């Protein structure tokens, strides 16, 4: 393999891994007791995936890369568990297998929900989107937006609750439509 081919393969891997990293992290976190363990295992997952990427046979049709990465994640969680088997917070292999199977079964739904949220957010105007996302944006707040708009915070909280309900309904409809 030439250096150019290797660079292209690396670029393809990074794009696919970054696209699915949040879902894989959520999967791995569902199998571990702490965020620190999750961070440690995610480092191992990314390295193992890169080392085995030449064995990955599909494109990214229907989330095959995500499933493949989660399978590697499951094995890395089990390896991590064996290293720390004396720790009382470590789950048994059987429990990890059950949790992994449950988390894998929810991958498709979670992906559909994320896409639906993005699509539903696009329906909002910029001010509504900022208000809705402000509670999740470091350094931004309802109080700050209220000051900028010369509005009362209570009115914006009411509007925020309305927007949350609107987004939730939109997501439910889109997910139900995607499953039909």
Backbone bond lengths (Angstrom), bond angles and torsions (degrees), N, CA, C in turn:
res aa  C-N    CA-C-N  psi(-1)  N-CA   C-N-CA  omega(-1)  CA-C   N-CA-C  phi
1 X - - - 1.440 - - 1.526 108.32 -
2 X 1.322 116.20 130.12 1.454 120.25 -179.90 1.525 110.37 -76.14
3 X 1.307 114.39 165.24 1.470 119.16 179.60 1.525 110.55 -63.30
4 X 1.319 116.43 -36.83 1.465 120.43 178.17 1.532 111.37 -64.35
5 X 1.334 116.51 -42.01 1.467 120.74 177.08 1.520 110.50 -62.97
6 X 1.323 115.83 -41.48 1.471 120.60 -179.49 1.536 110.37 -65.25
7 X 1.333 116.46 -40.62 1.473 120.56 177.19 1.523 110.74 -63.47
8 X 1.315 116.71 -41.78 1.462 120.92 179.17 1.528 110.23 -65.27
9 X 1.332 117.13 -42.28 1.462 121.28 178.52 1.532 110.02 -63.22
10 X 1.341 116.40 -42.16 1.460 120.71 179.04 1.526 110.69 -63.24
11 X 1.311 116.70 -42.99 1.464 121.38 178.91 1.531 110.78 -61.47
12 X 1.328 116.61 -43.69 1.465 120.99 178.16 1.530 110.40 -62.55
13 X 1.335 116.96 -43.29 1.453 120.88 179.03 1.527 110.94 -61.12
14 X 1.324 116.74 -49.12 1.462 120.66 -177.19 1.523 110.51 -60.45
15 X 1.327 117.43 -43.38 1.468 120.36 179.23 1.527 110.92 -60.19
16 X 1.312 117.02 -45.66 1.460 120.68 -178.74 1.527 110.81 -68.50
17 X 1.330 117.06 -42.02 1.457 119.86 -178.02 1.519 110.91 -66.03
18 X 1.315 117.07 -44.36 1.466 120.76 -179.81 1.533 110.34 -63.78
19 X 1.325 117.65 -38.60 1.460 121.27 179.62 1.533 111.45 -60.89
20 X 1.329 117.12 -34.43 1.459 121.37 -174.76 1.532 114.12 -108.57
21 X 1.332 117.62 2.28 1.466 120.52 -173.46 1.518 112.79 -58.52
22 X 1.321 118.77 -41.92 1.467 120.83 -178.37 1.528 111.12 -63.32
23 X 1.318 116.90 -41.35 1.467 120.19 179.55 1.525 110.59 -67.84
24 X 1.316 117.15 -40.43 1.466 120.65 179.06 1.527 109.60 -66.03
25 X 1.321 116.88 -41.81 1.465 121.26 178.71 1.526 109.99 -61.47
26 X 1.321 116.94 -42.37 1.456 120.10 177.12 1.518 111.87 -62.48
27 X 1.316 115.96 -41.29 1.467 121.28 177.48 1.529 110.19 -60.94
28 X 1.320 116.74 -50.72 1.466 121.43 -178.61 1.529 109.86 -63.18
29 X 1.331 117.41 -40.99 1.472 120.62 -179.56 1.526 111.00 -62.43
30 X 1.333 116.49 -33.38 1.464 118.86 -179.68 1.527 112.31 -67.95
31 X 1.320 117.28 -13.05 1.461 122.02 -178.64 1.521 113.73 -105.09
32 X 1.335 116.53 -4.58 1.465 120.13 -174.65 1.524 111.45 -125.69
33 X 1.351 116.69 154.70 1.466 119.53 -175.53 1.530 115.33 -81.00
34 X 1.328 119.08 -14.70 1.465 118.26 -175.77 1.526 111.61 -144.74
35 X 1.341 113.81 160.79 1.463 119.64 176.56 1.527 110.84 -68.70
36 X 1.320 117.77 -33.82 1.464 120.18 178.86 1.528 110.28 -62.53
37 X 1.329 116.54 -43.32 1.465 120.05 176.55 1.525 110.23 -62.11
38 X 1.318 115.89 -40.96 1.468 120.27 179.39 1.518 110.82 -60.59
39 X 1.335 116.93 -45.68 1.468 120.43 178.74 1.526 110.91 -60.05
40 X 1.329 116.47 -44.16 1.468 120.09 179.53 1.529 111.20 -61.30
41 X 1.316 116.06 -47.25 1.470 120.23 -177.64 1.529 110.59 -67.83
42 X 1.326 118.01 -36.63 1.468 119.95 179.82 1.524 111.32 -63.04
43 X 1.330 117.25 -34.57 1.470 119.14 174.90 1.522 110.20 -62.01
44 X 1.328 115.62 -43.80 1.460 120.06 179.54 1.531 111.20 -66.86
45 X 1.322 116.78 -38.13 1.473 121.11 178.84 1.520 109.88 -62.07
46 X 1.330 116.98 -47.53 1.466 119.05 -178.25 1.518 111.68 -62.65
47 X 1.333 116.77 -41.11 1.468 119.72 178.08 1.528 111.51 -66.08
48 X 1.328 116.51 -44.44 1.468 119.71 -179.71 1.522 110.64 -64.08
49 X 1.310 117.42 -40.29 1.470 120.39 179.63 1.527 110.83 -63.79
50 X 1.333 116.39 -42.25 1.457 118.57 179.44 1.528 111.11 -65.60
51 X 1.327 116.57 -42.01 1.464 119.84 179.77 1.525 111.51 -63.34
52 X 1.338 117.11 -31.39 1.465 121.26 -176.62 1.527 112.81 -102.03
53 X 1.330 117.36 4.98 1.461 120.06 -173.93 1.526 113.09 -60.17
54 X 1.313 116.95 -31.19 1.466 119.28 178.50 1.530 111.49 -67.83
55 X 1.332 117.85 -14.67 1.465 121.98 176.59 1.527 112.20 -89.63
56 X 1.333 116.41 -12.55 1.463 120.62 179.36 1.518 107.50 -72.79
57 X 1.342 116.89 121.71 1.453 120.66 -168.61 1.515 115.33 -100.56
58 X 1.299 118.78 -11.38 1.456 120.28 -173.44 1.510 109.91 -111.34
59 X 1.330 115.10 167.77 1.452 121.13 168.26 1.507 105.94 -77.73
60 X 1.326 117.29 -143.78 1.457 118.16 178.12 1.518 110.36 -113.03
61 X 1.322 116.83 36.90 1.449 119.95 177.78 1.509 109.24 -65.62
62 X 1.322 115.38 128.85 1.471 123.16 173.75 1.529 113.03 52.04
63 X 1.326 116.70 35.72 1.454 119.39 174.11 1.516 115.43 73.08
64 X 1.331 118.27 24.79 1.469 119.95 -179.43 1.527 111.54 -60.51
65 X 1.321 117.28 -38.71 1.459 119.75 179.08 1.523 109.93 -63.78
66 X 1.318 117.07 -41.14 1.462 121.04 178.95 1.523 110.51 -61.52
67 X 1.315 117.42 -46.46 1.464 120.43 179.39 1.539 111.11 -62.82
68 X 1.316 115.74 -42.58 1.463 121.41 179.69 1.527 110.08 -62.10
69 X 1.329 116.33 -44.80 1.458 121.60 179.97 1.523 110.82 -65.51
70 X 1.329 117.50 -40.05 1.473 120.20 178.19 1.528 111.20 -66.33
71 X 1.315 117.22 -34.53 1.461 119.98 177.04 1.537 109.26 -63.49
72 X 1.314 116.46 -44.73 1.465 120.17 176.41 1.524 109.40 -63.28
73 X 1.332 116.50 -39.59 1.462 120.70 177.37 1.515 111.95 -59.19
74 X 1.318 116.66 -41.50 1.469 120.59 178.86 1.529 110.07 -60.47
75 X 1.337 116.85 -45.29 1.462 119.92 179.80 1.529 111.54 -65.36
76 X 1.323 116.97 -36.59 1.466 119.82 178.24 1.529 111.07 -68.58
77 X 1.334 117.19 -36.22 1.462 120.35 175.45 1.526 109.69 -62.66
78 X 1.322 116.80 -44.41 1.469 120.06 178.64 1.529 111.04 -62.48
79 X 1.323 117.28 -40.74 1.472 121.00 178.01 1.531 109.85 -63.49
80 X 1.333 115.73 -43.55 1.472 121.05 177.74 1.528 110.14 -60.07
81 X 1.320 116.25 -43.60 1.460 122.33 -179.74 1.527 110.71 -60.39
82 X 1.314 116.50 -41.79 1.471 119.79 -179.77 1.529 111.13 -65.57
83 X 1.326 116.90 -36.26 1.466 120.27 179.41 1.527 111.41 -65.22
84 X 1.336 116.09 -32.87 1.464 120.20 -176.28 1.526 111.60 -114.20
85 X 1.304 117.21 33.75 1.467 122.61 -173.78 1.524 113.42 -61.97
86 X 1.315 118.48 -23.85 1.465 119.87 -179.03 1.525 112.17 -80.52
87 X 1.312 117.31 -14.76 1.465 121.57 179.00 1.528 109.21 -70.07
88 X 1.307 116.85 133.28 1.466 120.43 -176.64 1.521 112.71 -69.11
89 X 1.332 118.51 -17.23 1.459 120.82 -178.84 1.527 113.05 -85.82
90 X 1.319 117.82 -1.73 1.455 121.88 -177.46 1.533 109.69 -78.86
91 X 1.332 115.68 132.76 1.459 121.55 178.23 1.524 110.24 -82.45
92 X 1.306 116.55 154.09 1.461 119.90 177.84 1.525 109.26 -70.98
93 X 1.328 115.34 160.19 1.467 120.01 179.27 1.519 111.51 -59.68
94 X 1.327 117.31 -38.87 1.467 120.67 179.48 1.520 111.30 -61.62
95 X 1.319 116.21 -43.10 1.468 119.97 179.41 1.521 110.02 -65.84
96 X 1.329 117.53 -42.05 1.469 120.57 178.28 1.522 110.22 -61.74
97 X 1.334 117.39 -41.14 1.466 120.77 178.61 1.530 110.32 -61.74
98 X 1.336 117.30 -43.39 1.468 121.04 178.39 1.525 111.45 -64.44
99 X 1.323 116.53 -44.56 1.463 119.98 178.31 1.531 111.38 -63.07
100 X 1.321 116.03 -40.97 1.466 120.23 -179.92 1.518 110.85 -64.56
101 X 1.318 117.49 -43.51 1.470 120.86 179.07 1.526 110.04 -61.59
102 X 1.337 116.45 -42.63 1.462 120.27 178.56 1.530 111.18 -64.14
103 X 1.339 116.57 -45.08 1.467 120.61 179.98 1.529 111.31 -64.21
104 X 1.317 117.63 -40.06 1.465 120.93 178.10 1.518 111.15 -63.20
105 X 1.326 116.41 -37.54 1.464 118.99 -179.09 1.529 111.33 -67.34
106 X 1.338 116.88 -21.87 1.459 120.22 -179.46 1.527 113.50 -95.41
107 X 1.333 118.69 -2.31 1.462 121.06 -177.36 1.526 112.31 -60.02
108 X 1.323 117.09 -47.07 1.462 120.12 -177.90 1.521 111.26 -63.31
109 X 1.330 116.87 -44.08 1.461 120.53 179.87 1.527 110.28 -63.05
110 X 1.324 117.15 -43.41 1.470 120.55 179.93 1.523 110.63 -62.24
111 X 1.319 117.54 -39.92 1.462 121.47 177.97 1.525 110.92 -64.24
112 X 1.327 117.07 -44.10 1.462 120.94 177.62 1.527 110.91 -62.52
113 X 1.329 116.03 -40.66 1.465 119.89 179.60 1.523 111.36 -65.17
114 X 1.350 117.85 -41.94 1.471 120.66 178.15 1.520 110.81 -61.60
115 X 1.330 117.13 -44.24 1.465 120.40 178.62 1.522 110.60 -63.58
116 X 1.324 117.02 -40.45 1.465 121.01 179.90 1.526 110.52 -64.61
117 X 1.321 117.39 -41.57 1.466 120.34 178.59 1.522 109.78 -60.84
118 X 1.333 117.45 -46.37 1.459 120.59 178.96 1.523 111.23 -59.17
119 X 1.332 117.58 -44.79 1.457 121.35 179.99 1.526 111.15 -65.69
120 X 1.317 116.96 -41.59 1.465 120.74 -179.51 1.527 111.21 -67.78
121 X 1.321 117.15 -37.40 1.464 120.00 177.26 1.524 111.31 -63.55
122 X 1.336 116.72 -33.51 1.468 120.39 179.93 1.527 111.75 -66.09
123 X 1.327 117.50 -22.11 1.461 121.11 178.91 1.526 112.33 -73.55
124 X 1.318 116.70 -20.91 1.463 120.99 -179.34 1.526 110.33 -81.09
125 X 1.327 116.27 152.71 1.460 118.07 173.75 1.531 108.28 -76.52
126 X 1.314 116.61 169.24 1.464 121.61 -173.20 1.530 112.25 -59.59
127 X 1.327 117.72 -39.90 1.471 120.90 -178.57 1.526 110.51 -67.14
128 X 1.322 117.33 -41.81 1.467 120.76 179.02 1.527 110.67 -65.96
129 X 1.336 115.71 -41.83 1.462 120.47 179.54 1.534 109.84 -62.68
130 X 1.332 117.43 -43.39 1.467 120.44 179.89 1.525 110.26 -63.38
131 X 1.336 116.45 -43.52 1.456 120.16 179.24 1.529 110.36 -59.89
132 X 1.313 116.19 -47.11 1.463 120.92 -178.13 1.532 111.47 -64.00
133 X 1.302 117.04 -40.12 1.463 120.80 -176.86 1.524 113.17 -85.56
134 X 1.335 117.63 -12.94 1.464 120.94 -175.64 1.517 113.07 -59.88
135 X 1.324 116.86 -34.19 1.468 118.95 -178.98 1.527 111.81 -71.43
136 X 1.327 117.36 -11.93 1.464 121.58 179.72 1.525 112.03 -112.27
137 X 1.331 117.15 4.42 1.454 121.43 -177.06 1.520 109.63 -106.70
138 X 1.332 117.97 118.19 1.470 119.80 178.82 1.534 110.28 -57.50
139 X 1.315 115.73 134.60 1.462 120.78 178.31 1.513 114.09 86.01
140 X 1.316 118.12 -8.45 1.461 121.56 178.37 1.524 108.14 -110.62
141 X 1.305 117.27 153.22 1.462 119.72 -179.66 1.519 109.76 -158.77
142 X 1.310 115.12 163.38 1.465 121.38 176.13 1.532 109.39 -62.78
143 X 1.333 116.12 -43.21 1.466 119.71 -179.12 1.523 111.22 -59.69
144 X 1.305 116.74 -41.33 1.473 120.94 179.73 1.531 110.74 -65.78
145 X 1.319 116.52 -43.40 1.462 120.34 178.74 1.528 109.92 -65.17
146 X 1.335 116.84 -40.44 1.464 120.84 178.59 1.525 110.58 -60.03
147 X 1.332 116.69 -42.83 1.462 120.28 177.57 1.527 111.25 -62.19
148 X 1.327 117.23 -44.86 1.466 121.76 -179.46 1.524 111.92 -62.31
149 X 1.356 115.54 -38.22 1.465 120.24 -176.29 1.526 112.26 -92.97
150 X 1.338 116.10 -0.89 1.457 121.11 -177.61 1.529 110.53 56.66
151 X 1.332 115.56 43.88 1.469 123.68 179.41 1.522 108.57 -116.40
152 X 1.306 116.09 165.18 1.461 120.95 174.38 1.528 108.31 -85.08
153 X 1.317 114.97 139.22 1.467 120.12 -179.97 1.521 111.39 -57.56
154 X 1.321 117.22 -40.36 1.466 121.16 -177.84 1.537 110.61 -59.07
155 X 1.334 116.99 -40.12 1.471 120.45 178.55 1.536 110.70 -63.61
156 X 1.329 116.02 -40.33 1.468 119.38 179.90 1.527 111.43 -69.96
157 X 1.328 117.56 -34.91 1.458 119.68 176.02 1.532 110.59 -64.01
158 X 1.323 116.46 -38.16 1.466 120.52 176.62 1.522 109.75 -63.36
159 X 1.333 115.82 -45.21 1.462 120.16 178.65 1.534 110.34 -64.07
160 X 1.324 117.01 -39.20 1.464 121.52 178.39 1.528 110.45 -59.99
161 X 1.307 117.42 -45.51 1.469 120.61 178.50 1.524 111.05 -61.99
162 X 1.323 116.92 -40.06 1.463 120.74 177.22 1.528 110.16 -62.61
163 X 1.336 117.07 -45.59 1.465 120.85 -179.88 1.533 111.41 -63.63
164 X 1.327 117.09 -39.06 1.468 120.10 177.20 1.527 110.72 -60.61
165 X 1.320 115.72 -45.30 1.470 119.83 178.56 1.527 110.80 -62.37
166 X 1.333 115.88 -41.67 1.461 121.19 -179.88 1.536 110.57 -62.74
167 X 1.319 116.94 -45.53 1.473 121.14 179.33 1.526 109.98 -65.09
168 X 1.324 117.79 -42.58 1.461 120.96 -179.74 1.526 110.76 -60.93
169 X 1.321 116.55 -43.03 1.466 120.27 179.12 1.525 110.61 -65.71
170 X 1.317 116.59 -42.62 1.467 121.14 178.70 1.528 110.46 -60.99
171 X 1.332 116.93 -43.72 1.470 121.23 -179.72 1.524 109.97 -63.61
172 X 1.325 116.81 -46.09 1.478 119.86 179.04 1.529 110.81 -57.72
173 X 1.332 116.83 -43.89 1.469 120.41 -179.22 1.525 111.29 -65.06
174 X 1.324 116.94 -42.97 1.472 120.29 -178.88 1.524 111.34 -66.93
175 X 1.326 117.29 -41.86 1.458 120.69 -180.00 1.522 109.46 -66.60
176 X 1.318 116.72 -42.47 1.478 120.31 178.70 1.535 109.75 -63.70
177 X 1.329 116.59 -39.08 1.470 120.34 178.34 1.519 112.39 -67.66
178 X 1.326 116.60 -34.54 1.468 120.89 178.97 1.518 111.60 -71.57
179 X 1.336 116.51 -28.59 1.468 120.24 -179.98 1.512 112.14 -82.81
180 X 1.325 116.46 -18.63 1.478 119.98 -176.86 1.506 111.70 -74.99
